[in-house]
């Protein structure tokens, strides 16, 4: 099946679950507090387990080479996104820090991992872990300082303690040393990690249901952020990656990660530093919905160009 159609089908499946999450929020089945608790379960247990289990595979030179490329290409895409957003979104804009953050950091965990897992399976998730690792290191250093408005490298320690980063370190150690879990615990962890897609989409739907979309679309910054995050930044990153001899699967995986909607971490930082958290939530909700259209088209175009 064509990659564009495949990703479109996977997004359709995910968005039906997202709508269910929105319905649950409207009916009061999932409250705001419940959304936070589910998010905690997703971020601290389910997502890291999926990352760890992606490394529970036979070690070979192809996977090792692909993983090395994934780390290099992830570094290139983040560098490109940071430079591009800094050049386009000037400090003269009232919400330049929020908008830059939104254009650089994607929801590669909640949206990217289940999407790549559904399309490319464990090999795709394995390559995506490189992007997730750099995301967590950068979002708690560069992203943290961008939202705070001053330099502060103390958050790097917090980044190293992130469950997803720990999962990568432990998983990579098991992968390189060829340590495989026994059948019973492996099956148990597989069951839990398989919750990633439905749980992430229920959370996204619940969060979106709490957003005032009429108010969101009145904000001009929304159109700048949406255009850059969902189209301009990932296309720029894709073009740069195509200049390298990296494997096609790695390039497409990192492109999908870069093209995911705005990261929810921005809302958390906005609450922490009193930087219009409702606006960050609007960016997350609207770009999440729009990505259902942009992601399949983007992947189809990129596949045709390769």
Buried (B, 14 or more C-beta within 10 A) or exposed (E): EEBBEBBBBBBEBBBEBBBBBBBBBEEEEBEEEBBEEBBEBBBEBBBBBBBBBBBBBEEEEEBEEBBEBBBBBBBBBBEBBBEBBBEBBEEEBEBBBBBBBBBBBBBBBBBBBBBBBBBBEBBBBBBBBBBBBBBBBBBBBBBBBBBBEEEEEEBEEEBEEBBBBBBBEBBBEBBEEEEEBEEEEEEEBBEBBBBBBBBBBBBBBBBBBBBEEEEBEEBEBBEBBBBBBBBBBBBBBBEBBBEEEBBEBBBBBBBBBBBBBBBBBBBBBBBEBEBBBBBBBBBBBBBBBBBBEBBBBBBBEBBEEE
